[in-house]
Amino acid sequence: GRHYFVSPIEMQGSFHPKVVLLIGKKKSRIIVSSCNLTTSGYCINNEAFKYYDFDDQNTKNKQLFIDIHRKIEMIK
């Protein structure tokens, strides 16, 4: 039941996504991106990313946060 639009892009490197889980007292965010954790990765390079927010007003991503948090805890 989901539709995706995929558009090929030409690049010289490879796409290897990272997941960043930011948890605050009132809101949280998940970032899935190709960015390395460097100034170039986040500020200079052309990178692909998507983010998902979760708070009291925006609860539709709750299960995604639970699942990712569990996966990260398993890795520790």
LOKOL-199079 format. One record per atom (N, C-alpha, C, CB): residue number from 0; residue in one letter; atom name; x, y, z. Coordinates in Angstrom, 1 decimal. Glycine has a CB too. Example, Ala and Ser with C-alpha at 12.3 -4.5 7.8 and 13.67 -1.06 7.14 Angstrom:
residues 2
+-----+------+------+--------+--------+--------+
: seq : type : atom :      u :      v :      w :
+-----+------+------+--------+--------+--------+
:   0 :    A :    N :   13.2 :   -5.7 :    7.8 :
:   0 :    A :   CA :   12.3 :   -4.5 :    7.8 :
:   0 :    A :    C :   13.2 :   -3.3 :    7.8 :
:   0 :    A :   CB :   11.3 :   -4.5 :    9.0 :
:   1 :    S :    N :   12.8 :   -2.2 :    7.1 :
:   1 :    S :   CA :   13.7 :   -1.1 :    7.1 :
:   1 :    S :    C :   12.9 :    0.0 :    7.9 :
:   1 :    S :   CB :   14.1 :   -0.6 :    5.7 :
+-----+------+------+--------+--------+--------+
end
This chain:
residues 76
+-----+------+------+--------+--------+--------+
: seq : type : atom :      u :      v :      w :
+-----+------+------+--------+--------+--------+
:   0 :    G :    N :    0.8 :   -1.2 :    0.0 :
:   0 :    G :   CA :    0.0 :    0.0 :    0.0 :
:   0 :    G :    C :    0.8 :    1.3 :    0.0 :
:   0 :    G :   CB :   -0.9 :    0.0 :    1.2 :
:   1 :    R :    N :    2.1 :    1.2 :   -0.4 :
:   1 :    R :   CA :    2.9 :    2.4 :   -0.5 :
:   1 :    R :    C :    3.4 :    2.6 :   -1.9 :
:   1 :    R :   CB :    4.1 :    2.3 :    0.5 :
:   2 :    H :    N :    3.5 :    3.9 :   -2.3 :
:   2 :    H :   CA :    4.0 :    4.2 :   -3.6 :
:   2 :    H :    C :    5.3 :    5.0 :   -3.4 :
:   2 :    H :   CB :    2.9 :    5.1 :   -4.4 :
:   3 :    Y :    N :    6.3 :    4.7 :   -4.2 :
:   3 :    Y :   CA :    7.6 :    5.3 :   -4.2 :
:   3 :    Y :    C :    7.9 :    5.9 :   -5.5 :
:   3 :    Y :   CB :    8.7 :    4.4 :   -3.6 :
:   4 :    F :    N :    8.6 :    7.0 :   -5.6 :
:   4 :    F :   CA :    9.1 :    7.5 :   -6.8 :
:   4 :    F :    C :   10.6 :    7.4 :   -6.8 :
:   4 :    F :   CB :    8.6 :    9.0 :   -7.1 :
:   5 :    V :    N :   11.1 :    6.7 :   -7.7 :
:   5 :    V :   CA :   12.6 :    6.5 :   -7.7 :
:   5 :    V :    C :   13.1 :    7.1 :   -9.0 :
:   5 :    V :   CB :   13.0 :    5.0 :   -7.7 :
:   6 :    S :    N :   14.1 :    8.0 :   -8.8 :
:   6 :    S :   CA :   14.7 :    8.7 :   -9.9 :
:   6 :    S :    C :   16.2 :    8.4 :   -9.8 :
:   6 :    S :   CB :   14.4 :   10.2 :   -9.9 :
:   7 :    P :    N :   16.8 :    7.8 :  -10.8 :
:   7 :    P :   CA :   18.2 :    7.5 :  -10.8 :
:   7 :    P :    C :   19.0 :    8.7 :  -10.8 :
:   7 :    P :   CB :   18.6 :    6.5 :  -11.9 :
:   8 :    I :    N :   20.1 :    8.7 :  -10.1 :
:   8 :    I :   CA :   21.1 :    9.8 :  -10.1 :
:   8 :    I :    C :   22.5 :    9.3 :  -10.3 :
:   8 :    I :   CB :   21.0 :   10.7 :   -8.7 :
:   9 :    E :    N :   23.3 :   10.0 :  -11.0 :
:   9 :    E :   CA :   24.6 :    9.6 :  -11.3 :
:   9 :    E :    C :   25.6 :   10.1 :  -10.2 :
:   9 :    E :   CB :   25.1 :   10.0 :  -12.7 :
:  10 :    M :    N :   26.4 :    9.3 :   -9.7 :
:  10 :    M :   CA :   27.4 :    9.7 :   -8.7 :
:  10 :    M :    C :   28.7 :    9.0 :   -8.8 :
:  10 :    M :   CB :   26.8 :    9.5 :   -7.2 :
:  11 :    Q :    N :   29.7 :    9.5 :   -8.3 :
:  11 :    Q :   CA :   31.0 :    8.9 :   -8.4 :
:  11 :    Q :    C :   31.3 :    8.0 :   -7.2 :
:  11 :    Q :   CB :   32.1 :    9.9 :   -8.5 :
:  12 :    G :    N :   30.6 :    8.1 :   -6.1 :
:  12 :    G :   CA :   30.8 :    7.3 :   -5.0 :
:  12 :    G :    C :   29.7 :    6.3 :   -4.8 :
:  12 :    G :   CB :   31.0 :    8.2 :   -3.7 :
:  13 :    S :    N :   29.6 :    5.8 :   -3.6 :
:  13 :    S :   CA :   28.5 :    4.8 :   -3.3 :
:  13 :    S :    C :   27.7 :    5.4 :   -2.2 :
:  13 :    S :   CB :   29.1 :    3.4 :   -3.0 :
:  14 :    F :    N :   26.4 :    5.0 :   -2.2 :
:  14 :    F :   CA :   25.5 :    5.4 :   -1.1 :
:  14 :    F :    C :   25.5 :    4.4 :    0.0 :
:  14 :    F :   CB :   24.0 :    5.5 :   -1.7 :
:  15 :    H :    N :   25.9 :    4.8 :    1.2 :
:  15 :    H :   CA :   25.9 :    3.9 :    2.4 :
:  15 :    H :    C :   25.3 :    4.7 :    3.5 :
:  15 :    H :   CB :   27.4 :    3.4 :    2.7 :
:  16 :    P :    N :   24.0 :    4.5 :    3.7 :
:  16 :    P :   CA :   23.2 :    5.3 :    4.6 :
:  16 :    P :    C :   23.6 :    5.1 :    6.1 :
:  16 :    P :   CB :   21.7 :    5.0 :    4.4 :
:  17 :    K :    N :   23.4 :    6.1 :    6.8 :
:  17 :    K :   CA :   23.6 :    6.1 :    8.3 :
:  17 :    K :    C :   22.3 :    6.5 :    8.9 :
:  17 :    K :   CB :   24.7 :    7.1 :    8.7 :
:  18 :    V :    N :   22.1 :    6.1 :   10.2 :
:  18 :    V :   CA :   20.9 :    6.4 :   10.9 :
:  18 :    V :    C :   21.4 :    7.2 :   12.2 :
:  18 :    V :   CB :   20.1 :    5.2 :   11.3 :
:  19 :    V :    N :   20.8 :    8.4 :   12.4 :
:  19 :    V :   CA :   21.0 :    9.2 :   13.6 :
:  19 :    V :    C :   19.7 :    9.2 :   14.4 :
:  19 :    V :   CB :   21.6 :   10.6 :   13.2 :
:  20 :    L :    N :   19.8 :    8.9 :   15.6 :
:  20 :    L :   CA :   18.6 :    8.9 :   16.5 :
:  20 :    L :    C :   18.9 :   10.0 :   17.6 :
:  20 :    L :   CB :   18.3 :    7.5 :   17.1 :
:  21 :    L :    N :   18.1 :   11.1 :   17.5 :
:  21 :    L :   CA :   18.2 :   12.2 :   18.5 :
:  21 :    L :    C :   17.0 :   12.1 :   19.4 :
:  21 :    L :   CB :   18.3 :   13.5 :   17.8 :
:  22 :    I :    N :   17.2 :   12.0 :   20.7 :
:  22 :    I :   CA :   16.1 :   11.8 :   21.6 :
:  22 :    I :    C :   16.2 :   13.0 :   22.6 :
:  22 :    I :   CB :   16.1 :   10.5 :   22.3 :
:  23 :    G :    N :   15.1 :   13.8 :   22.7 :
:  23 :    G :   CA :   15.0 :   14.9 :   23.7 :
:  23 :    G :    C :   13.9 :   14.6 :   24.7 :
:  23 :    G :   CB :   14.8 :   16.2 :   23.0 :
:  24 :    K :    N :   13.8 :   15.5 :   25.6 :
:  24 :    K :   CA :   12.7 :   15.4 :   26.6 :
:  24 :    K :    C :   11.3 :   15.6 :   26.0 :
:  24 :    K :   CB :   12.9 :   16.3 :   27.8 :
:  25 :    K :    N :   11.2 :   16.5 :   25.0 :
:  25 :    K :   CA :    9.9 :   16.8 :   24.5 :
:  25 :    K :    C :    9.7 :   16.3 :   23.0 :
:  25 :    K :   CB :    9.7 :   18.2 :   24.5 :
:  26 :    K :    N :   10.8 :   16.2 :   22.3 :
:  26 :    K :   CA :   10.7 :   15.7 :   20.9 :
:  26 :    K :    C :   12.0 :   14.9 :   20.5 :
:  26 :    K :   CB :   10.5 :   16.9 :   20.0 :
:  27 :    S :    N :   11.8 :   14.2 :   19.4 :
:  27 :    S :   CA :   12.9 :   13.3 :   18.9 :
:  27 :    S :    C :   12.9 :   13.4 :   17.4 :
:  27 :    S :   CB :   12.7 :   11.9 :   19.4 :
:  28 :    R :    N :   14.1 :   13.0 :   16.8 :
:  28 :    R :   CA :   14.2 :   13.0 :   15.4 :
:  28 :    R :    C :   15.1 :   11.8 :   15.0 :
:  28 :    R :   CB :   14.8 :   14.3 :   14.9 :
:  29 :    I :    N :   14.7 :   11.2 :   13.9 :
:  29 :    I :   CA :   15.5 :   10.2 :   13.2 :
:  29 :    I :    C :   16.0 :   10.8 :   11.9 :
:  29 :    I :   CB :   14.7 :    8.8 :   13.0 :
:  30 :    I :    N :   17.3 :   10.7 :   11.6 :
:  30 :    I :   CA :   17.8 :   11.1 :   10.3 :
:  30 :    I :    C :   18.4 :    9.9 :    9.6 :
:  30 :    I :   CB :   18.8 :   12.3 :   10.5 :
:  31 :    V :    N :   18.0 :    9.7 :    8.4 :
:  31 :    V :   CA :   18.6 :    8.6 :    7.6 :
:  31 :    V :    C :   19.3 :    9.3 :    6.4 :
:  31 :    V :   CB :   17.5 :    7.5 :    7.1 :
:  32 :    S :    N :   20.6 :    9.2 :    6.3 :
:  32 :    S :   CA :   21.3 :   10.0 :    5.3 :
:  32 :    S :    C :   22.5 :    9.2 :    4.8 :
:  32 :    S :   CB :   21.7 :   11.3 :    5.9 :
:  33 :    S :    N :   23.1 :    9.8 :    3.8 :
:  33 :    S :   CA :   24.4 :    9.3 :    3.3 :
:  33 :    S :    C :   25.5 :   10.1 :    3.9 :
:  33 :    S :   CB :   24.4 :    9.4 :    1.7 :
:  34 :    C :    N :   25.3 :   11.1 :    4.7 :
:  34 :    C :   CA :   26.3 :   12.0 :    5.3 :
:  34 :    C :    C :   27.2 :   11.2 :    6.3 :
:  34 :    C :   CB :   25.6 :   13.1 :    6.0 :
:  35 :    N :    N :   28.5 :   11.5 :    6.1 :
:  35 :    N :   CA :   29.4 :   11.1 :    7.2 :
:  35 :    N :    C :   29.3 :   12.2 :    8.3 :
:  35 :    N :   CB :   30.9 :   10.9 :    6.6 :
:  36 :    L :    N :   29.7 :   11.8 :    9.5 :
:  36 :    L :   CA :   29.6 :   12.7 :   10.6 :
:  36 :    L :    C :   30.9 :   13.7 :   10.6 :
:  36 :    L :   CB :   29.6 :   12.0 :   11.9 :
:  37 :    T :    N :   30.9 :   14.5 :    9.5 :
:  37 :    T :   CA :   31.9 :   15.5 :    9.4 :
:  37 :    T :    C :   31.3 :   16.8 :    8.9 :
:  37 :    T :   CB :   33.0 :   15.0 :    8.4 :
:  38 :    T :    N :   32.1 :   17.9 :    9.0 :
:  38 :    T :   CA :   31.6 :   19.2 :    8.4 :
:  38 :    T :    C :   31.3 :   19.1 :    7.0 :
:  38 :    T :   CB :   32.6 :   20.3 :    8.7 :
:  39 :    S :    N :   32.2 :   18.4 :    6.2 :
:  39 :    S :   CA :   31.9 :   18.2 :    4.8 :
:  39 :    S :    C :   30.6 :   17.4 :    4.6 :
:  39 :    S :   CB :   33.1 :   17.5 :    4.1 :
:  40 :    G :    N :   30.5 :   16.3 :    5.3 :
:  40 :    G :   CA :   29.3 :   15.5 :    5.2 :
:  40 :    G :    C :   28.0 :   16.2 :    5.4 :
:  40 :    G :   CB :   29.4 :   14.3 :    6.1 :
:  41 :    Y :    N :   28.0 :   17.1 :    6.4 :
:  41 :    Y :   CA :   26.7 :   17.8 :    6.7 :
:  41 :    Y :    C :   26.6 :   19.1 :    6.1 :
:  41 :    Y :   CB :   26.6 :   17.9 :    8.2 :
:  42 :    C :    N :   27.7 :   19.8 :    5.7 :
:  42 :    C :   CA :   27.5 :   21.2 :    5.2 :
:  42 :    C :    C :   28.0 :   21.4 :    3.8 :
:  42 :    C :   CB :   28.3 :   22.0 :    6.2 :
:  43 :    I :    N :   28.9 :   20.6 :    3.2 :
:  43 :    I :   CA :   29.5 :   20.9 :    2.0 :
:  43 :    I :    C :   29.0 :   19.9 :    0.8 :
:  43 :    I :   CB :   31.0 :   20.9 :    2.1 :
:  44 :    N :    N :   29.2 :   18.7 :    1.1 :
:  44 :    N :   CA :   28.9 :   17.6 :    0.1 :
:  44 :    N :    C :   27.4 :   17.6 :   -0.3 :
:  44 :    N :   CB :   29.3 :   16.3 :    0.6 :
:  45 :    N :    N :   27.2 :   17.1 :   -1.5 :
:  45 :    N :   CA :   25.8 :   16.8 :   -1.9 :
:  45 :    N :    C :   25.5 :   15.4 :   -1.4 :
:  45 :    N :   CB :   25.7 :   16.8 :   -3.5 :
:  46 :    E :    N :   24.5 :   15.4 :   -0.5 :
:  46 :    E :   CA :   24.1 :   14.2 :    0.2 :
:  46 :    E :    C :   22.6 :   14.0 :    0.2 :
:  46 :    E :   CB :   24.6 :   14.2 :    1.7 :
:  47 :    A :    N :   22.2 :   12.8 :    0.4 :
:  47 :    A :   CA :   20.7 :   12.5 :    0.4 :
:  47 :    A :    C :   20.3 :   12.2 :    1.9 :
:  47 :    A :   CB :   20.4 :   11.2 :   -0.5 :
:  48 :    F :    N :   19.2 :   12.8 :    2.3 :
:  48 :    F :   CA :   18.7 :   12.5 :    3.6 :
:  48 :    F :    C :   17.2 :   12.6 :    3.7 :
:  48 :    F :   CB :   19.4 :   13.4 :    4.6 :
:  49 :    K :    N :   16.7 :   12.0 :    4.8 :
:  49 :    K :   CA :   15.3 :   12.1 :    5.1 :
:  49 :    K :    C :   15.2 :   12.1 :    6.6 :
:  49 :    K :   CB :   14.4 :   10.9 :    4.5 :
:  50 :    Y :    N :   14.3 :   12.9 :    7.2 :
:  50 :    Y :   CA :   14.2 :   12.9 :    8.6 :
:  50 :    Y :    C :   12.7 :   12.6 :    9.0 :
:  50 :    Y :   CB :   14.7 :   14.2 :    9.2 :
:  51 :    Y :    N :   12.6 :   12.1 :   10.2 :
:  51 :    Y :   CA :   11.3 :   11.8 :   10.8 :
:  51 :    Y :    C :   11.2 :   12.3 :   12.2 :
:  51 :    Y :   CB :   11.0 :   10.2 :   10.8 :
:  52 :    D :    N :   10.2 :   13.1 :   12.5 :
:  52 :    D :   CA :   10.0 :   13.7 :   13.9 :
:  52 :    D :    C :    9.0 :   13.0 :   14.7 :
:  52 :    D :   CB :    9.6 :   15.2 :   13.7 :
:  53 :    F :    N :    9.1 :   13.0 :   16.0 :
:  53 :    F :   CA :    8.2 :   12.5 :   16.9 :
:  53 :    F :    C :    8.1 :   13.4 :   18.1 :
:  53 :    F :   CB :    8.6 :   11.0 :   17.3 :
:  54 :    D :    N :    6.8 :   13.7 :   18.5 :
:  54 :    D :   CA :    6.6 :   14.5 :   19.7 :
:  54 :    D :    C :    5.1 :   14.3 :   20.1 :
:  54 :    D :   CB :    6.9 :   16.0 :   19.6 :
:  55 :    D :    N :    4.6 :   15.0 :   21.1 :
:  55 :    D :   CA :    3.2 :   14.9 :   21.5 :
:  55 :    D :    C :    2.2 :   15.2 :   20.4 :
:  55 :    D :   CB :    3.0 :   15.7 :   22.7 :
:  56 :    Q :    N :    2.6 :   16.1 :   19.5 :
:  56 :    Q :   CA :    1.7 :   16.5 :   18.5 :
:  56 :    Q :    C :    1.9 :   15.7 :   17.2 :
:  56 :    Q :   CB :    2.0 :   18.0 :   18.1 :
:  57 :    N :    N :    3.0 :   15.0 :   17.1 :
:  57 :    N :   CA :    3.3 :   14.2 :   15.9 :
:  57 :    N :    C :    3.7 :   12.8 :   16.3 :
:  57 :    N :   CB :    4.4 :   14.9 :   15.0 :
:  58 :    T :    N :    2.7 :   11.9 :   16.4 :
:  58 :    T :   CA :    2.9 :   10.6 :   16.9 :
:  58 :    T :    C :    2.9 :    9.5 :   15.9 :
:  58 :    T :   CB :    1.9 :   10.3 :   18.0 :
:  59 :    K :    N :    2.7 :    9.9 :   14.6 :
:  59 :    K :   CA :    2.5 :    8.9 :   13.6 :
:  59 :    K :    C :    3.8 :    8.0 :   13.4 :
:  59 :    K :   CB :    2.2 :    9.5 :   12.3 :
:  60 :    N :    N :    5.0 :    8.6 :   13.8 :
:  60 :    N :   CA :    6.2 :    7.8 :   13.6 :
:  60 :    N :    C :    6.7 :    7.1 :   14.8 :
:  60 :    N :   CB :    7.3 :    8.8 :   13.2 :
:  61 :    K :    N :    5.8 :    6.9 :   15.8 :
:  61 :    K :   CA :    6.1 :    6.4 :   17.1 :
:  61 :    K :    C :    6.7 :    5.0 :   16.9 :
:  61 :    K :   CB :    4.9 :    6.3 :   18.0 :
:  62 :    Q :    N :    6.1 :    4.1 :   16.2 :
:  62 :    Q :   CA :    6.6 :    2.7 :   16.0 :
:  62 :    Q :    C :    8.0 :    2.7 :   15.4 :
:  62 :    Q :   CB :    5.6 :    1.9 :   15.2 :
:  63 :    L :    N :    8.2 :    3.6 :   14.4 :
:  63 :    L :   CA :    9.6 :    3.7 :   13.8 :
:  63 :    L :    C :   10.6 :    4.0 :   14.8 :
:  63 :    L :   CB :    9.5 :    4.7 :   12.7 :
:  64 :    F :    N :   10.3 :    4.9 :   15.7 :
:  64 :    F :   CA :   11.3 :    5.3 :   16.8 :
:  64 :    F :    C :   11.5 :    4.1 :   17.7 :
:  64 :    F :   CB :   10.7 :    6.5 :   17.6 :
:  65 :    I :    N :   10.4 :    3.4 :   18.1 :
:  65 :    I :   CA :   10.6 :    2.2 :   19.0 :
:  65 :    I :    C :   11.5 :    1.2 :   18.3 :
:  65 :    I :   CB :    9.2 :    1.7 :   19.3 :
:  66 :    D :    N :   11.2 :    0.9 :   17.1 :
:  66 :    D :   CA :   12.0 :   -0.1 :   16.3 :
:  66 :    D :    C :   13.4 :    0.2 :   16.2 :
:  66 :    D :   CB :   11.4 :   -0.4 :   15.0 :
:  67 :    I :    N :   13.7 :    1.5 :   15.8 :
:  67 :    I :   CA :   15.1 :    1.9 :   15.7 :
:  67 :    I :    C :   15.8 :    1.9 :   17.0 :
:  67 :    I :   CB :   15.2 :    3.2 :   15.0 :
:  68 :    H :    N :   15.2 :    2.4 :   18.0 :
:  68 :    H :   CA :   15.8 :    2.4 :   19.4 :
:  68 :    H :    C :   16.1 :    1.0 :   19.8 :
:  68 :    H :   CB :   14.8 :    3.1 :   20.4 :
:  69 :    R :    N :   15.2 :    0.0 :   19.6 :
:  69 :    R :   CA :   15.5 :   -1.4 :   19.9 :
:  69 :    R :    C :   16.7 :   -1.9 :   19.2 :
:  69 :    R :   CB :   14.3 :   -2.2 :   19.7 :
:  70 :    K :    N :   16.8 :   -1.6 :   17.9 :
:  70 :    K :   CA :   17.9 :   -2.1 :   17.1 :
:  70 :    K :    C :   19.2 :   -1.5 :   17.6 :
:  70 :    K :   CB :   17.7 :   -1.7 :   15.6 :
:  71 :    I :    N :   19.2 :   -0.3 :   17.9 :
:  71 :    I :   CA :   20.4 :    0.4 :   18.4 :
:  71 :    I :    C :   20.8 :   -0.2 :   19.8 :
:  71 :    I :   CB :   20.3 :    1.9 :   18.6 :
:  72 :    E :    N :   19.9 :   -0.5 :   20.6 :
:  72 :    E :   CA :   20.2 :   -1.1 :   21.9 :
:  72 :    E :    C :   20.7 :   -2.5 :   21.8 :
:  72 :    E :   CB :   18.9 :   -1.2 :   22.8 :
:  73 :    M :    N :   20.3 :   -3.2 :   20.7 :
:  73 :    M :   CA :   20.8 :   -4.6 :   20.5 :
:  73 :    M :    C :   22.3 :   -4.5 :   20.1 :
:  73 :    M :   CB :   20.0 :   -5.3 :   19.4 :
:  74 :    I :    N :   22.7 :   -3.5 :   19.4 :
:  74 :    I :   CA :   24.1 :   -3.3 :   18.9 :
:  74 :    I :    C :   25.0 :   -3.0 :   20.0 :
:  74 :    I :   CB :   24.1 :   -2.3 :   17.8 :
:  75 :    K :    N :   24.6 :   -2.3 :   21.0 :
:  75 :    K :   CA :   25.5 :   -1.9 :   22.1 :
:  75 :    K :    C :   26.2 :   -3.0 :   22.8 :
:  75 :    K :   CB :   24.7 :   -1.1 :   23.1 :
+-----+------+------+--------+--------+--------+
end
